Amino acid sequence: MLRIPRILQISNHYLHPGGEEESVERIARKVGALAELERCCFDSRQWTGAGAPSVAKQAQWMLHNPHSIDRIQAIDERFQPDVWLVHNVFPVGSAEIYNLAQRLKRPVIQYLHNYRPLSISGYSWAGGHVTRGSAARTYLREIWEGSWQNSRIKSAWFSMILWRMRASSGYRSISAWIAISDFVRSRFIQAGFPSDRVHALRHSWELRNGRVPPFEDKGYYLFLGRLVDQKGISVLLRAWSELERRLGSAAPQLKICGQGPLEAAVRAACERHTSLTFCGHTSGKEKDRILRGCRAMIAPSLWWEPLGLVTYEAYDYGKPMLAARSGGLTETVSHGRTGLLHQPGDWRELANQVMALESNRALRREMGAAGRRWLVSHTGSEAWSVAFNRILQQVTQADPASPEPSIRPEPLTVG
């Protein structure tokens, strides 16, 4: 009789929780159905407020946080896991987690929800543009922009930690990397990560509606996400300004839901344009209501979206998707079938696509129905479990004496 594997899941919640936290919870539920699961979660908010450690202590603990390491070691000793499933570990968890795994001879499966460790922020975004080229060049641009916690000093320190880990084989304990899209996998392989250890596994989805939801269209379009540059907020606002110029009072309505540093700019735009409505942060029944009534959802992202779970949400309600041809969005939106893709930053093309949907009610319904079918056939729990279990078996049955492949760091140069 086969023994059920034991998995220790390790994660660090961000200061501003988002889609990754929801994905980590979903993964925990799926893994818990395949194996014995123990969890160890840290929270970046532990380092804020009156009781937070000093900045110097935080910098030191990003390398080696004795409290985090003691906690993981105690869980590991009691639980005796076969493998660690690691998500984000910074800043509270610390880089020492990977050295501890190596000392304890615990293989690690590392989830890649974004572009860290190739990018300090995880976005591969600085100065209003995607950062192309080597990790070293990305680090330097992000340092200049203060991409991590709005601080050049903190960004520089974080880059040194990430660079040190890569240059000194700090990831030697990682037996497998799981990228959430083919696009993310390709970026890491291009950066020198071993192709046989980097796996693409898109997130599964738990349908909110067991059956196809009744068609409902209240005539408005919907943006749902963080109000930051890389999400294409400026593209969205310019597209709607163009629609008002062309159509006047007949321009379709747009609801903008989310929060972030561009909230003031969004509020100001809503005051100038009668077709725009700012809804702020939405969740629960209110979010479901807004999703159910929209005509289509929009993701005009300028950065390389790792996957774009907003597409899953649109399809769950049978809504077409208007998205940028960016990163993982191209793997979930089929142009002309489940939605329409526009060139990142091309607000005129986006405006034209909105007008195309406005003039063709049948097309909207067909695309929404096709999206729902795609979601059902491509994001099922069973298929995800089979793929994850295959990776798990590969890791747990690997020969511990086999040499670990190296991850080549690029030269730290500018040019």
C-alpha positions as CSV (number, residue, x, y, z in Angstrom):
1,M,0.0,0.0,0.0
2,L,1.4,3.4,-1.1
3,R,2.1,5.9,1.7
4,I,0.3,9.2,1.4
5,P,3.0,11.9,0.9
6,R,3.5,14.6,3.4
7,I,3.8,18.2,2.2
8,L,4.8,21.3,4.1
9,Q,3.5,24.4,2.4
10,I,5.3,27.7,3.2
11,S,4.2,31.1,2.1
12,N,4.6,34.8,3.1
13,H,1.5,37.1,2.6
14,Y,2.2,40.4,0.9
15,L,1.4,43.8,2.5
16,H,-1.4,44.2,-0.1
17,P,-3.0,40.8,-0.6
18,G,-4.2,40.0,-4.1
19,G,-4.7,37.2,-6.5
20,E,-1.6,35.3,-5.4
21,E,-3.0,34.8,-1.8
22,E,-6.2,33.4,-3.2
23,S,-4.3,31.1,-5.5
24,V,-2.2,29.9,-2.5
25,E,-5.3,29.0,-0.6
26,R,-6.8,27.2,-3.6
27,I,-3.6,25.2,-4.1
28,A,-3.7,24.3,-0.4
29,R,-7.2,22.8,-0.8
30,K,-6.1,20.9,-3.9
31,V,-2.9,19.6,-2.3
32,G,-4.7,18.7,0.9
33,A,-6.8,16.3,-1.2
34,L,-3.7,14.5,-2.5
35,A,-1.4,14.4,0.5
36,E,-1.1,15.1,4.2
37,L,-0.7,18.9,4.4
38,E,0.9,21.1,7.0
39,R,1.1,24.9,6.5
40,C,3.5,27.6,7.7
41,C,2.4,31.1,6.8
42,F,4.2,34.4,7.5
43,D,2.8,37.9,7.0
44,S,4.6,41.1,5.8
45,R,2.3,43.1,8.1
46,Q,4.2,41.7,11.0
47,W,6.9,44.2,10.1
48,T,4.6,47.2,10.1
49,G,3.2,49.3,12.9
50,A,4.5,50.2,16.4
51,G,5.8,46.8,17.2
52,A,7.8,46.3,14.0
53,P,11.5,45.5,14.1
54,S,13.9,48.2,13.1
55,V,14.8,48.7,9.4
56,A,18.3,47.4,10.1
57,K,16.9,44.3,11.8
58,Q,14.4,43.7,9.0
59,A,17.3,43.9,6.5
60,Q,19.3,41.3,8.5
61,W,16.3,39.1,8.9
62,M,15.5,39.0,5.2
63,L,18.7,37.0,5.0
64,H,18.2,34.9,8.1
65,N,15.2,35.4,10.3
66,P,15.8,33.1,13.4
67,H,12.2,33.2,14.5
68,S,11.0,32.0,11.1
69,I,13.6,29.4,10.8
70,D,12.9,28.0,14.3
71,R,9.2,27.8,13.5
72,I,9.7,25.9,10.3
73,Q,12.3,23.6,11.9
74,A,9.9,22.8,14.7
75,I,7.1,22.0,12.3
76,D,9.4,19.9,10.1
77,E,10.7,17.9,13.1
78,R,7.1,17.1,14.2
79,F,5.6,16.6,10.8
80,Q,8.5,14.9,8.9
81,P,7.4,16.1,5.4
82,D,8.5,14.5,2.2
83,V,8.7,17.8,0.4
84,W,8.3,21.5,1.0
85,L,5.9,23.4,-1.3
86,V,7.2,27.0,-1.2
87,H,5.5,30.2,-2.5
88,N,6.8,33.6,-1.6
89,V,9.2,33.7,1.4
90,F,10.1,37.4,1.6
91,P,10.5,39.4,3.6
92,V,9.5,37.7,6.9
93,G,10.3,34.1,5.9
94,S,13.9,34.9,4.8
95,A,16.3,33.5,2.3
96,E,17.6,31.1,4.9
97,I,14.6,28.9,4.3
98,Y,16.3,27.4,1.3
99,N,19.5,26.7,3.2
100,L,17.5,25.0,5.9
101,A,15.8,22.8,3.4
102,Q,19.2,21.7,2.1
103,R,20.5,20.9,5.6
104,L,17.4,18.9,6.4
105,K,17.6,17.2,3.0
106,R,14.0,18.3,2.1
107,P,13.4,18.7,-1.6
108,V,11.6,21.9,-2.5
109,I,8.9,22.6,-5.1
110,Q,9.0,26.3,-5.7
111,Y,5.9,28.0,-7.2
112,L,6.5,30.9,-9.6
113,H,3.4,33.2,-9.3
114,N,5.3,36.1,-10.8
115,Y,8.9,36.9,-12.1
116,R,10.7,36.9,-8.8
117,P,13.6,36.0,-8.4
118,L,14.3,37.5,-11.9
119,S,12.7,40.8,-10.7
120,I,12.9,42.4,-7.3
121,S,9.2,43.5,-7.3
122,G,8.1,40.3,-9.2
123,Y,6.6,42.5,-11.9
124,S,9.6,42.9,-14.3
125,W,8.4,46.5,-14.5
126,A,10.2,49.8,-13.9
127,G,9.8,53.4,-15.2
128,G,6.5,52.6,-16.9
129,H,7.9,49.8,-19.0
130,V,8.5,46.1,-19.0
131,T,12.1,45.4,-18.1
132,R,13.6,43.3,-20.8
133,G,17.0,41.6,-20.8
134,S,19.0,40.0,-18.0
135,A,18.0,39.9,-14.4
136,A,20.9,42.1,-13.6
137,R,19.6,44.9,-15.8
138,T,16.1,44.4,-14.4
139,Y,17.5,44.8,-10.9
140,L,19.4,48.0,-11.7
141,R,16.3,49.6,-13.3
142,E,14.1,48.5,-10.4
143,I,16.6,49.9,-7.9
144,W,16.6,53.3,-9.6
145,E,12.8,53.3,-9.5
146,G,12.6,52.1,-5.9
147,S,10.4,49.3,-7.1
148,W,10.3,47.4,-3.8
149,Q,8.5,49.3,-1.0
150,N,9.1,52.6,-2.8
151,S,12.7,52.7,-1.6
152,R,16.0,52.6,-3.6
153,I,17.9,51.4,-0.6
154,K,15.5,48.6,0.2
155,S,15.3,47.6,-3.5
156,A,19.1,47.5,-3.7
157,W,19.4,45.3,-0.6
158,F,16.7,42.9,-1.9
159,S,18.5,42.7,-5.2
160,M,21.8,41.8,-3.4
161,I,19.9,39.0,-1.5
162,L,18.4,37.6,-4.7
163,W,21.7,37.9,-6.6
164,R,23.6,36.2,-3.8
165,M,21.2,33.3,-3.7
166,R,21.5,32.7,-7.4
167,A,25.3,33.2,-7.6
168,S,26.0,31.0,-4.6
169,S,23.7,28.1,-5.6
170,G,21.2,29.2,-3.0
171,Y,18.4,27.5,-4.9
172,R,20.2,24.1,-4.9
173,S,17.4,22.6,-2.6
174,I,14.8,23.4,-5.3
175,S,14.0,20.2,-7.2
176,A,11.2,21.6,-9.3
177,W,9.8,25.0,-10.2
178,I,6.1,25.4,-11.1
179,A,5.3,28.3,-13.4
180,I,1.7,29.3,-13.7
181,S,1.8,29.7,-17.5
182,D,3.9,28.6,-20.4
183,F,5.0,32.3,-20.8
184,V,6.4,32.4,-17.3
185,R,8.1,29.1,-17.8
186,S,9.7,30.4,-21.0
187,R,11.0,33.5,-19.3
188,F,12.8,31.5,-16.6
189,I,14.3,29.1,-19.1
190,Q,15.6,32.0,-21.1
191,A,17.2,33.3,-17.9
192,G,19.2,30.0,-17.5
193,F,17.0,27.9,-15.3
194,P,17.1,24.1,-16.2
195,S,14.2,23.4,-18.6
196,D,13.6,19.9,-17.2
197,R,13.0,21.3,-13.7
198,V,10.7,24.2,-14.7
199,H,7.1,23.0,-15.2
200,A,4.1,25.0,-16.5
201,L,0.9,24.4,-14.6
202,R,-2.0,26.8,-15.0
203,H,-4.2,27.3,-12.0
204,S,-7.4,25.3,-11.6
205,W,-10.7,27.0,-10.9
206,E,-13.6,26.3,-8.7
207,L,-16.8,27.3,-10.6
208,R,-18.9,29.7,-8.6
209,N,-21.8,28.7,-10.7
210,G,-22.4,24.9,-11.0
211,R,-24.4,25.4,-14.1
212,V,-24.2,28.0,-16.9
213,P,-25.4,31.2,-15.3
214,P,-28.5,32.8,-16.8
215,F,-27.4,35.5,-19.4
216,E,-27.5,38.9,-17.8
217,D,-26.2,42.1,-19.5
218,K,-26.8,45.5,-17.9
219,G,-24.8,47.3,-20.5
220,Y,-21.6,48.2,-18.7
221,Y,-18.0,47.0,-19.1
222,L,-15.9,46.1,-16.1
223,F,-12.3,46.5,-15.0
224,L,-11.4,44.5,-11.9
225,G,-7.9,44.8,-10.5
226,R,-5.1,46.8,-8.8
227,L,-5.0,50.4,-9.8
228,V,-1.4,50.5,-10.8
229,D,0.5,51.6,-14.0
230,Q,1.2,48.0,-15.1
231,K,-2.4,47.1,-15.2
232,G,-3.0,49.6,-18.0
233,I,-5.2,52.1,-16.2
234,S,-4.0,54.9,-18.5
235,V,-4.9,52.8,-21.5
236,L,-8.4,52.2,-20.1
237,L,-9.1,55.8,-19.4
238,R,-7.9,57.0,-22.8
239,A,-10.0,54.4,-24.6
240,W,-13.1,55.6,-22.8
241,S,-12.2,59.2,-23.5
242,E,-12.1,58.3,-27.2
243,L,-15.4,56.4,-26.9
244,E,-17.0,59.5,-25.4
245,R,-15.5,61.7,-28.2
246,R,-17.0,59.4,-30.8
247,L,-20.3,58.5,-29.2
248,G,-21.0,61.3,-26.8
249,S,-23.8,60.5,-24.3
250,A,-24.3,57.1,-26.1
251,A,-20.8,55.9,-25.0
252,P,-21.1,52.6,-23.0
253,Q,-20.6,52.7,-19.2
254,L,-17.4,51.4,-17.6
255,K,-17.2,50.4,-13.9
256,I,-13.7,50.4,-12.4
257,C,-13.3,48.2,-9.3
258,G,-10.1,48.0,-7.3
259,Q,-7.7,50.0,-5.1
260,G,-4.1,51.2,-5.5
261,P,-1.9,54.2,-5.9
262,L,-3.8,55.5,-9.0
263,E,-7.1,55.7,-7.2
264,A,-7.0,59.6,-7.2
265,A,-6.4,59.7,-11.0
266,V,-9.3,57.3,-11.5
267,R,-11.6,59.3,-9.3
268,A,-10.7,62.5,-11.1
269,A,-11.4,60.8,-14.5
270,C,-14.8,59.7,-13.2
271,E,-15.7,63.2,-12.3
272,R,-14.8,64.4,-15.9
273,H,-16.5,61.6,-17.8
274,T,-20.1,60.6,-17.2
275,S,-19.6,57.1,-18.6
276,L,-17.1,56.2,-15.9
277,T,-17.9,54.9,-12.4
278,F,-15.5,54.1,-9.6
279,C,-16.6,51.3,-7.4
280,G,-13.6,50.9,-5.1
281,H,-12.7,47.6,-3.6
282,T,-15.4,45.0,-4.1
283,S,-15.7,41.5,-2.8
284,G,-18.3,38.8,-1.8
285,K,-21.9,39.3,-3.0
286,E,-21.2,42.8,-4.3
287,K,-18.4,41.5,-6.6
288,D,-20.6,38.7,-7.8
289,R,-23.4,41.1,-8.6
290,I,-21.1,43.4,-10.6
291,L,-19.6,40.5,-12.5
292,R,-23.0,39.0,-13.3
293,G,-24.3,42.2,-14.8
294,C,-21.3,43.3,-17.0
295,R,-21.2,43.1,-20.8
296,A,-17.6,42.2,-20.9
297,M,-14.4,42.4,-18.8
298,I,-11.3,44.3,-19.7
299,A,-7.6,43.6,-18.8
300,P,-5.5,46.2,-20.7
301,S,-2.3,45.2,-19.0
302,L,1.0,46.7,-20.0
303,W,3.2,44.3,-18.0
304,W,3.6,40.6,-18.8
305,E,0.6,39.2,-16.9
306,P,1.8,35.8,-15.5
307,L,-1.7,34.3,-16.1
308,G,-4.5,36.7,-15.4
309,L,-7.1,35.1,-13.2
310,V,-9.5,37.9,-14.1
311,T,-10.1,35.9,-17.3
312,Y,-11.3,32.9,-15.3
313,E,-13.7,35.2,-13.4
314,A,-15.1,36.6,-16.7
315,Y,-15.6,33.1,-18.2
316,D,-17.2,31.9,-15.0
317,Y,-20.1,34.3,-15.7
318,G,-20.1,33.7,-19.4
319,K,-18.5,37.1,-20.3
320,P,-16.2,37.8,-23.1
321,M,-12.7,39.2,-22.4
322,L,-11.0,42.3,-23.9
323,A,-7.4,41.9,-23.0
324,A,-3.9,43.0,-24.0
325,R,-1.8,40.6,-26.0
326,S,0.5,40.3,-23.0
327,G,2.1,37.4,-21.2
328,G,-0.2,34.6,-20.0
329,L,-3.3,36.4,-21.2
330,T,-2.6,35.1,-24.7
331,E,-3.0,31.6,-23.3
332,T,-6.4,32.1,-21.8
333,V,-8.0,34.5,-24.3
334,S,-8.6,33.2,-27.8
335,H,-8.9,36.1,-30.2
336,G,-12.2,36.2,-32.0
337,R,-13.5,33.2,-30.0
338,T,-13.6,33.9,-26.3
339,G,-12.7,37.6,-26.5
340,L,-10.5,40.1,-28.3
341,L,-6.8,40.9,-27.9
342,H,-5.3,44.3,-28.5
343,Q,-1.7,45.4,-28.6
344,P,-0.5,46.5,-25.1
345,G,-0.9,50.3,-24.8
346,D,-3.1,50.7,-28.0
347,W,-6.1,52.5,-26.6
348,R,-7.5,53.2,-30.0
349,E,-7.6,49.4,-30.8
350,L,-9.3,48.8,-27.5
351,A,-11.9,51.5,-28.2
352,N,-12.5,49.9,-31.6
353,Q,-13.0,46.5,-30.0
354,V,-15.5,47.9,-27.5
355,M,-17.5,49.4,-30.4
356,A,-17.4,46.1,-32.2
357,L,-19.0,44.3,-29.3
358,E,-21.5,47.1,-28.9
359,S,-22.8,46.6,-32.4
360,N,-23.0,42.8,-32.2
361,R,-25.1,41.3,-29.3
362,A,-24.9,37.8,-30.8
363,L,-21.1,37.9,-30.8
364,R,-21.0,38.9,-27.2
365,R,-23.1,36.0,-26.2
366,E,-21.1,33.5,-28.4
367,M,-17.8,34.7,-27.0
368,G,-19.0,34.5,-23.4
369,A,-20.4,31.0,-23.9
370,A,-17.1,29.9,-25.6
371,G,-15.2,31.3,-22.6
372,R,-17.3,29.3,-20.2
373,R,-16.7,26.1,-22.2
374,W,-12.9,26.8,-22.2
375,L,-13.0,27.3,-18.4
376,V,-14.8,24.0,-17.8
377,S,-12.5,22.0,-20.1
378,H,-9.1,23.6,-19.2
379,T,-9.2,24.4,-15.5
380,G,-10.7,21.3,-13.9
381,S,-9.4,20.1,-10.5
382,E,-8.8,16.6,-11.7
383,A,-6.4,17.6,-14.5
384,W,-4.6,19.9,-12.2
385,S,-4.2,17.2,-9.6
386,V,-2.9,14.7,-12.1
387,A,-0.3,17.2,-13.3
388,F,0.8,18.3,-9.8
389,N,1.0,14.7,-8.7
390,R,3.3,13.9,-11.6
391,I,5.6,16.7,-10.5
392,L,5.4,15.5,-6.9
393,Q,6.3,12.0,-7.8
394,Q,9.2,13.2,-9.9
395,V,10.6,15.1,-6.9
396,T,10.0,12.5,-4.2
397,Q,11.4,9.6,-6.3
398,A,14.5,11.4,-7.5
399,D,17.9,10.0,-6.7
400,P,19.2,12.1,-3.8
401,A,22.7,11.5,-5.0
402,S,22.2,13.0,-8.4
403,P,23.9,16.3,-8.9
404,E,21.8,19.4,-9.0
405,P,21.9,21.5,-12.2
406,S,23.4,24.9,-11.8
407,I,21.5,28.1,-12.6
408,R,23.8,30.4,-14.4
409,P,23.7,34.0,-13.3
410,E,24.3,36.7,-16.0
411,P,27.2,39.1,-15.5
412,L,26.2,42.1,-13.4
413,T,26.8,44.7,-16.1
414,V,24.9,47.6,-17.7
415,G,24.6,48.0,-21.4
